[in-house]
Amino acid sequence: MNDSSSYTPPRIWSWNNANGGRFANINRPTAGPTHDKELPVGRHPLQLYSLATPNGVKVTVMLEELLALGHGGAEYDAWMIRIDEGDQFGSGFVAINPNSKIPALLDRSGPAPIRVFESGAILLYLAEKFGAFLPSGAVSRTECLSWLFWQMGSAPYLGGGFGHFYAYAPSKIEYAIDRYAMEVKRQLDVLDRHLADNTYLAGDDYTIADIATWPWYGALVKGLLYDAGEFLQVQTYTHVVRWADLIAQRPAVQRGRMVNRARGEPSSQLHERHDASDFDTKTQDKLAAPH
């Protein structure tokens, strides 16, 4: 280990909001809104407030998959929450998600709006609401939920751990990168061993477990996350690669990845989504228009 710096934690920690990290301007140790800002509301019962991070992609893929199955009630308005500008700390957003993290969903189809936050909770809510992508049998349902919760518990190691220290931290810390790279590779090995004998995570059927896991680990092995494929030798996890390629071919996944995306090629971005026709009618000028 080549980290020559030493650090002794103080007796009482204090917040240094100028620590130089990429997200230093929006991270803080307190909750609650920082400003008053109402959220826009479209014409559909489902209102999604999100950004095309891996957690956000989970939900837009789920909604597009539901629509592909013919569930018209899954039509939705997707509004972009620009987390780098602090939109998640607006009063309207905090009212839906007190944790100030995307995605957040508001279901206005009933007599009173229902708020749903945390991406795994949103997937489970939608699966139960529409009776899709969640097995009904006790054994297969339990297997699906086990992998769903595995992903929810594992993603912080990949995102907040490895991704932060490898891609975003203001300085490279060998110990931190090694620690999280080791855990991410262990998780990839868990997936690879399981997928050696299963088409999808819960068996033969595509479920919310796959929808939750693909934007993280599928994107990682396909070179769409952190530009860390060579570093982690992701191509050696051949069963994960096979699974990731299979899911990437689904049209609903391709559409879901576009929604609320604000980076990459303009053709891959749909800042807001209010109708299925938006995928066909958007233009570069529309993408560049202020919101």
C-alpha positions as CSV (number, residue, x, y, z in Angstrom):
1,M,0.0,0.0,0.0
2,N,1.5,3.3,-1.1
3,D,-0.7,5.8,0.8
4,S,1.8,7.9,2.6
5,S,-0.7,10.2,4.4
6,S,-1.9,9.5,7.8
7,Y,-5.1,10.6,9.4
8,T,-6.2,10.5,13.1
9,P,-9.9,11.0,13.5
10,P,-10.8,13.9,15.8
11,R,-12.7,13.2,19.0
12,I,-15.7,14.9,17.4
13,W,-16.3,14.9,13.7
14,S,-17.2,18.1,11.9
15,W,-18.4,18.7,8.4
16,N,-16.0,20.0,5.9
17,N,-18.2,21.1,3.0
18,A,-15.1,22.0,0.9
19,N,-13.5,18.6,0.8
20,G,-13.0,18.8,-3.0
21,G,-15.1,15.7,-3.9
22,R,-17.2,15.7,-7.0
23,F,-20.4,15.9,-5.0
24,A,-19.2,18.2,-2.2
25,N,-21.6,20.9,-3.2
26,I,-24.7,18.7,-2.6
27,N,-23.6,16.3,0.1
28,R,-24.4,17.4,3.7
29,P,-25.0,15.7,7.0
30,T,-28.5,16.9,7.6
31,A,-31.9,16.0,6.1
32,G,-34.9,18.1,5.1
33,P,-35.5,20.6,2.3
34,T,-33.1,23.5,1.6
35,H,-35.6,25.5,-0.5
36,D,-39.2,25.6,-1.5
37,K,-40.0,24.1,-4.9
38,E,-43.1,22.4,-6.0
39,L,-42.8,19.4,-8.3
40,P,-44.5,19.4,-11.8
41,V,-47.4,17.1,-12.3
42,G,-48.3,15.6,-15.7
43,R,-51.5,14.0,-17.0
44,H,-50.7,10.3,-16.0
45,P,-51.5,8.7,-12.7
46,L,-47.9,7.7,-12.2
47,Q,-45.4,10.6,-11.7
48,L,-41.8,9.7,-11.6
49,Y,-39.1,12.1,-10.4
50,S,-35.7,10.7,-11.2
51,L,-32.4,10.8,-13.1
52,A,-30.8,8.0,-15.2
53,T,-28.4,6.8,-12.6
54,P,-28.5,3.0,-12.1
55,N,-31.1,3.4,-9.4
56,G,-33.2,5.6,-11.6
57,V,-32.9,3.3,-14.7
58,K,-34.4,0.4,-12.6
59,V,-37.7,2.2,-12.5
60,T,-37.9,3.5,-16.0
61,V,-37.0,0.1,-17.3
62,M,-39.8,-1.4,-15.2
63,L,-42.4,1.0,-16.4
64,E,-41.4,0.5,-20.0
65,E,-41.5,-3.3,-19.5
66,L,-45.0,-3.0,-18.1
67,L,-46.2,-0.9,-21.0
68,A,-44.6,-3.4,-23.4
69,L,-46.8,-6.1,-21.7
70,G,-49.9,-4.0,-22.4
71,H,-50.5,-2.5,-19.0
72,G,-51.9,0.9,-20.0
73,G,-52.1,2.0,-16.4
74,A,-48.4,2.1,-16.3
75,E,-48.2,5.2,-18.5
76,Y,-46.2,7.7,-16.7
77,D,-44.7,11.2,-16.7
78,A,-40.9,11.2,-15.9
79,W,-39.5,14.5,-14.7
80,M,-35.7,15.0,-14.4
81,I,-34.3,15.7,-11.0
82,R,-30.8,17.2,-11.4
83,I,-29.1,16.0,-8.4
84,D,-25.9,17.9,-9.2
85,E,-28.0,21.1,-8.9
86,G,-29.7,20.0,-5.6
87,D,-33.2,19.4,-7.0
88,Q,-33.6,16.5,-4.6
89,F,-33.6,19.0,-1.7
90,G,-36.6,20.9,-2.9
91,S,-39.6,20.8,-0.6
92,G,-41.8,19.0,-3.1
93,F,-39.3,16.2,-3.7
94,V,-38.5,15.8,0.0
95,A,-42.3,15.4,0.7
96,I,-42.2,12.3,-1.5
97,N,-38.8,11.1,-0.4
98,P,-37.6,12.3,2.9
99,N,-34.2,10.7,2.2
100,S,-33.7,13.1,-0.8
101,K,-32.5,10.4,-3.2
102,I,-33.8,9.5,-6.6
103,P,-36.0,7.9,-7.8
104,A,-39.3,8.8,-6.2
105,L,-42.7,7.9,-7.4
106,L,-46.1,9.4,-6.8
107,D,-49.1,7.2,-7.7
108,R,-52.2,9.4,-8.1
109,S,-54.5,6.7,-9.4
110,G,-56.4,6.3,-6.2
111,P,-58.5,8.5,-3.9
112,A,-55.3,9.7,-2.2
113,P,-51.8,9.9,-3.7
114,I,-49.4,7.2,-2.6
115,R,-45.7,8.1,-2.4
116,V,-43.1,5.4,-3.0
117,F,-39.4,5.9,-2.5
118,E,-36.3,3.6,-2.6
119,S,-35.9,1.9,-6.0
120,G,-36.4,-1.6,-4.7
121,A,-39.6,-0.6,-3.0
122,I,-40.8,1.1,-6.2
123,L,-40.2,-2.1,-8.2
124,L,-42.0,-4.3,-5.7
125,Y,-44.9,-1.8,-5.6
126,L,-45.3,-1.8,-9.3
127,A,-44.9,-5.5,-9.6
128,E,-47.7,-6.1,-7.1
129,K,-49.9,-3.3,-8.6
130,F,-49.8,-4.8,-12.1
131,G,-49.2,-8.4,-11.3
132,A,-46.1,-8.7,-13.4
133,F,-42.4,-9.6,-13.1
134,L,-42.9,-11.1,-9.7
135,P,-43.5,-14.9,-9.5
136,S,-46.6,-16.0,-7.7
137,G,-45.3,-19.4,-6.4
138,A,-43.9,-19.3,-2.9
139,V,-40.5,-20.8,-3.9
140,S,-39.9,-18.6,-7.0
141,R,-41.3,-15.5,-5.4
142,T,-39.0,-15.9,-2.4
143,E,-36.0,-16.5,-4.7
144,C,-36.9,-13.3,-6.7
145,L,-37.1,-11.2,-3.5
146,S,-33.9,-12.7,-2.1
147,W,-32.0,-11.5,-5.2
148,L,-33.8,-8.2,-5.2
149,F,-32.7,-7.5,-1.6
150,W,-29.3,-8.8,-2.4
151,Q,-29.0,-6.1,-5.0
152,M,-30.2,-3.4,-2.7
153,G,-27.7,-4.4,0.0
154,S,-24.8,-4.9,-2.5
155,A,-25.1,-1.8,-4.6
156,P,-23.6,0.6,-2.0
157,Y,-20.4,-1.3,-2.3
158,L,-20.4,-0.9,-6.1
159,G,-21.7,2.6,-6.2
160,G,-20.9,4.5,-3.0
161,G,-17.8,2.4,-2.4
162,F,-16.0,1.3,-5.5
163,G,-17.5,3.9,-7.8
164,H,-16.8,6.8,-5.5
165,F,-13.2,6.0,-4.7
166,Y,-12.3,4.8,-8.2
167,A,-14.1,7.4,-10.3
168,Y,-15.1,10.4,-8.2
169,A,-12.9,10.9,-5.1
170,P,-10.6,13.9,-5.3
171,S,-7.6,11.7,-4.6
172,K,-6.9,8.0,-5.2
173,I,-6.7,6.0,-2.0
174,E,-5.2,2.6,-2.6
175,Y,-6.6,1.0,0.5
176,A,-10.2,2.2,-0.3
177,I,-10.0,1.2,-4.0
178,D,-8.6,-2.2,-3.1
179,R,-11.1,-2.9,-0.4
180,Y,-14.1,-2.1,-2.6
181,A,-12.7,-3.7,-5.8
182,M,-12.3,-6.9,-3.8
183,E,-15.9,-6.8,-2.7
184,V,-17.3,-5.9,-6.2
185,K,-15.4,-8.8,-7.7
186,R,-16.7,-11.1,-5.0
187,Q,-20.2,-10.0,-5.8
188,L,-19.6,-10.6,-9.5
189,D,-18.4,-14.1,-8.6
190,V,-21.6,-14.6,-6.7
191,L,-23.6,-13.7,-9.7
192,D,-21.5,-15.6,-12.1
193,R,-21.8,-18.8,-10.2
194,H,-25.5,-18.5,-9.8
195,L,-26.1,-17.5,-13.5
196,A,-24.1,-20.5,-14.6
197,D,-27.2,-22.6,-13.8
198,N,-29.9,-20.0,-14.3
199,T,-31.1,-18.0,-17.3
200,Y,-32.2,-15.1,-15.0
201,L,-31.6,-14.4,-11.3
202,A,-34.8,-16.1,-10.2
203,G,-34.6,-19.0,-12.6
204,D,-36.1,-19.2,-16.1
205,D,-38.2,-16.0,-15.9
206,Y,-37.2,-12.4,-16.1
207,T,-38.2,-10.6,-12.9
208,I,-37.8,-7.4,-10.9
209,A,-34.6,-9.0,-9.5
210,D,-33.1,-8.7,-13.0
211,I,-34.5,-5.3,-13.5
212,A,-32.9,-4.1,-10.3
213,T,-29.5,-5.7,-10.8
214,W,-28.9,-5.1,-14.5
215,P,-28.4,-1.3,-14.3
216,W,-25.6,-1.9,-11.8
217,Y,-23.8,-5.2,-12.6
218,G,-25.1,-5.6,-16.1
219,A,-24.0,-2.1,-17.0
220,L,-20.6,-2.7,-15.3
221,V,-19.8,-5.7,-17.4
222,K,-21.0,-4.0,-20.6
223,G,-18.6,-1.1,-20.0
224,L,-21.3,1.4,-19.2
225,L,-20.3,2.1,-15.6
226,Y,-17.2,3.8,-14.2
227,D,-15.0,2.8,-17.2
228,A,-13.7,0.1,-14.9
229,G,-14.1,-3.0,-17.1
230,E,-10.4,-3.7,-17.7
231,F,-9.5,-2.8,-14.1
232,L,-12.0,-5.4,-12.7
233,Q,-11.5,-7.9,-15.6
234,V,-15.3,-8.1,-16.0
235,Q,-15.1,-10.2,-19.2
236,T,-13.9,-13.1,-17.1
237,Y,-17.4,-13.4,-15.6
238,T,-18.8,-15.0,-18.7
239,H,-22.2,-16.0,-17.3
240,V,-22.8,-12.4,-16.0
241,V,-21.8,-11.1,-19.5
242,R,-24.3,-13.6,-21.2
243,W,-27.1,-12.5,-18.8
244,A,-26.2,-8.8,-19.3
245,D,-26.3,-9.1,-23.1
246,L,-29.6,-10.9,-23.0
247,I,-31.3,-8.2,-21.0
248,A,-29.6,-5.4,-23.0
249,Q,-31.4,-6.6,-26.2
250,R,-34.8,-6.0,-24.7
251,P,-36.4,-2.9,-26.3
252,A,-38.0,-1.8,-23.0
253,V,-34.5,-1.8,-21.4
254,Q,-33.2,0.3,-24.3
255,R,-36.0,2.8,-23.9
256,G,-35.8,2.8,-20.1
257,R,-32.1,3.7,-20.2
258,M,-32.9,6.8,-22.2
259,V,-35.4,8.4,-19.9
260,N,-34.1,11.2,-17.7
261,R,-30.6,10.7,-19.1
262,A,-28.5,13.9,-19.2
263,R,-25.2,12.6,-20.4
264,G,-23.8,10.7,-23.4
265,E,-24.8,10.9,-27.0
266,P,-27.8,13.2,-27.6
267,S,-29.5,10.2,-29.3
268,S,-29.4,8.3,-26.0
269,Q,-31.1,11.0,-24.0
270,L,-34.7,11.7,-23.3
271,H,-34.7,14.3,-20.6
272,E,-38.4,14.0,-19.8
273,R,-40.9,11.4,-20.9
274,H,-44.7,12.1,-21.0
275,D,-45.8,9.8,-23.8
276,A,-44.5,6.8,-25.7
277,S,-44.2,9.0,-28.8
278,D,-41.6,11.0,-27.1
279,F,-39.0,8.4,-28.1
280,D,-39.8,9.0,-31.8
281,T,-40.4,12.7,-31.9
282,K,-37.6,14.1,-29.7
283,T,-34.9,16.2,-31.4
284,Q,-31.5,17.5,-30.3
285,D,-33.1,20.9,-30.0
286,K,-35.7,19.5,-27.7
287,L,-33.0,17.8,-25.6
288,A,-31.1,21.1,-25.3
289,A,-34.2,23.1,-24.3
290,P,-34.3,24.4,-20.7
291,H,-36.6,22.8,-18.3
